[in-house]
């Protein structure tokens, strides 16, 4: 194998552009998944089955269909129905929506893990429902699920290359375009692989340290 350092140097400007797009999609997708997942979890605890049933059907459907299929549907099918989104917006929405169905389960486990005595104390103090959730239940539940949410952020990072399928030039998209234009595949793909390791492995160590700290 002939390694060409000049090809690495030529690729690096494209790499930084792709890294920026990757991180933007990751941050925005994470925010959507965290917020929407919490909404799903709260809706699933409502007493009305007319709310729980549709939410359950939607989240199960999203969770059990591939992210790539959802990307294609949002990008290529929705415009035929009059709703057109940019490639980047489509990617962010798809990642956020897809992973919200997983973070919903994390939130639900955290809420159910709050001791029953906390609910009883809030009831005994005659706290309003909103106050019970915001001051008693959610602070304890979210503290328990932060490590699990962090793991899903890492999973979202590893799924960002799928955005290349809808023309988003994230890291892998930039590497593929550079390779096709210059007929040099080894160097850009190796740089991308190393970049994912350098981002995801320290993040996983941080999540483990955070989990140990929260347990203590």
Buried (B, 14 or more C-beta within 10 A) or exposed (E): EEEEEEBBEBBEEBBEBBBEBBBBBBEBBBEBBBEBBBEBBBBBEEEEEEEBEEBBEBBEEBBEEEBBEBBBEBBEEEEEEEEEBEBBBBBBBBBBBBBBBBBBBBBBBBBEEBEEEBEEEBEEEEBEEEEBBEEBBBEBBBEBBBBBBBBBBBEBBEBBBBBBBBEBBBBBBBBBBBBEEBEBBBBBBBBBEEBBEEBBEEBEEEBEEEBEEEEE
